[in-house]
Amino acid sequence: MKKYGLILLLFWQCAPEEKCGNIIDKVIINGNYYFILNAANSVFVGTSDDLTSYLPDGAVSGQVTEAVYNKFSVGEEYCQ
């Protein structure tokens, strides 16, 4: 039983940290769905794949599926 507890503990410690931010805008570009998130109040970190030419200062974007896009509204918190 101790073996399973150790494995579970190792898995829990290695799990990726959840990243969350407040949705400040939702956009559709070329059939792709994006959330624009408030980076000043979130733990999201942008990547080279972000639409940085569109983004205002202090914001990052993330591509989501159409179903996720429709599930959330501006002002809600989105976690990845």
N, C-alpha and C positions, 0 to 999 in steps of 0.2 A: 504494500500500500504506500510505503514511503517513496518508492520509485515513481509512482504516478504523481504524487504530490510534487516531487522535484521536477518532473517533466512539465507539469502544469505551471510551476513557478518560473521555469526558464522560458516557456512560451509567453507567459504574461509579461515578463520583462523585455522580451524581444519584439513585442507587438508594436507596430508603428503608432506614433502619437496622432491623435485625431486633430485635424486642423479645421477651425471654424472662423466664420466672418459674417458680418451683416451684409445682406444684399442691398446695394444702393442703386442698381440698375439691372435690367435684363435686356439682352440684345440677341438678334438673330442675324448672322452674317453668312451669306452664301449657303443657307440651309443648315448651318451649325448653330447650336444654342449655347449661350454664354451667360454666366452671372458675373457682374462687376461687383466686387466686394470691397468694403471699407478696410483698407490695409492698416490704417492708423489704430483701429480698435480690434484687430484680429491677429491670429497667429499664422496666417497664410504667408507663404514666401513665393514670390514670382519665379517663373522659369523662363528659359529662352523661348518657349513656345507661346508665351503670353502675347496678347495683342497690344503691346506697349505703345504703338502709335495711336491707338484709340483711347487709351486710359488717361484719366486725369491724374494729377499728383495724388499720392496717398491711396491708390486703388490698385487692385490686381484682378485678373480675370481667371475664370476656369470654365472649360467646356464641359457641358453636361448633356445628358440625353434629353429628348423631347419630353419624356414622361416626368423626369426630375424637374425640368424647366417649368412644366405646367403645374407641378405640385407646390412650388414655392412662390411667394409674392415678395415684391420689394419691401424691405423693412424687416423681413424675417431673417433668422440666423440659419446659415447653411454650414453643415459640417461634412467633411470629406473623410 
